[in-house]
């Protein structure tokens, strides 16, 4: 009998590969195959599921989205089929503890909770100034049927994507089991963070090698990496600016 079904909610380039590796090294079946980022692949069914979800998200202009429909309705049957296809290796596994990681899960978070009401969620955040330095599939929200304001450059586009995903996470009622972890705490306070994870999951998590130079890369970046609309969320997450 399955004890835990676990997923990680966090934007691309937020360092979620670390927690996926920790879970895998701790004996959690994370599906197969996995790529170098410890994502469950192939991702196409997940991408298409996110596009189905995106059709039901309204845009009120600026950085304001209307999630009322996706929060109130049951998942579109097409979405359910696509997610079941994407998670076929996980759902078909008899492992005691199992789960998956791919950043696009964040784009359809409310419906994941509706499909799997007993799911265990790890919310993973990283300083957005570091998070937007590199490109990711989710940079252009229009690829997932999400409307957003026209922006000046690619950095701003990534910043808007970060903000959208943060707003979606905050708008979604919290699941029964939720743990919030900062990437930076896993880097500099790994023992303390793993102790929190052990208390939350009920088993001892593995320790992995981390790189301290992955924190604060924005400090030597010459491009635009800070936007005013980051400030409220940064303060909520304990980041100084």
Buried (B, 14 or more C-beta within 10 A) or exposed (E): EEEBBBBBBBBBBBBBBBBBBBBBEBBBBBBEEBEEBBBBBEBEBBBBBBBBBBBBBEBEEEBEBEBEEBBEEEBBEBBBBBBBBBBEBBBEBEBEBBBBBBBBBBBBBBBBBBBBEEBBBBBBBBBBBBBBBEBBBBBBBEEBBBBBEEBEEBBBBBBBBBBBBBBBBEBBEEBEBBBBBBBBBBBEEBEEBBEBBEEBBEBEBEEBEBEEEBBEBBEEBEEBBBBEBBEEBBEEBEBEE
